[in-house]
Amino acid sequence: MSEFERSTINRVRRVPDRGKYDKETIYSIVDDALVCHVAFVQDGRPFVIPTLHARRDDEILLHGATTSRLIRHVAAGNELCLAITHVDGIVLARSVFHHSINYRAAVLFGRGYLVEGDKKSMAALQQFTERLLPGRWSDARQPNQKELKATSVVAIPIESASAKIRTGPPVDDEEDYMLPVWAGILPLVQSFGIPEADGRLADDIIVPEYLARYVASRS
């Protein structure tokens, strides 16, 4: 299935023409983000927690301390909602009312489960690390048994999802186009800066090629 079924849960109601339900669009938004926000209800109280994520096919992977409230809630198979937003620009209209932003947002729904076994947990942690910075897993020290025991990995099969995207210039009331007010888009671009070495790094250790290459590709 290349598209999520539209339902009362994931249907975009406000400006429905901006809604997208195909996996290609939704997953590109998910994969471009370093952080997602996970919403859940526990003991009758709502919570929203920002956290790193990785996608494995039609699942979202999260990890954290075994004592984490979020991780334990996900592992118990409770309902979850995940949200990701990219702001691509500020849209400046001629009237304050029509100011907006250009954005790409995705909302996903599902229930999680605990990834069990050291081998599967290690594979998931490798995916997290490589998703954060390709090439890092084989360069840095990998988790030892004590660290594995202190860390839980959970997976959330994506049951339903949708995206909402705004692009383009401001849309003013027709009579406002004659106003002597500048209008247009202020683009917002996320990029990486120059790597800063740790103060305790040995003098003979240089920036690894995979890191320099990654920064160059995102600058």
ABEGO torsion letter per residue (X at the ends): XABBBBBAAABBABGAAABBABAAAAAAAAAABABBBBBBBBGGBBBBBBBBBBBBEABBBBBEBAABAAAAAAAAGBBBBBBBBBBAEBBBBABAAABBBBBBBBBBBEBBBBBBEAAAAAAAAAAAAAAABBGAAAABBBBBAAAAAABBBBBBBBABBBBBBBBEBBBBBAAAAABBBBBEBBBBBBBBBBBBBBAABBAABBBBAAAAAAAAAAX
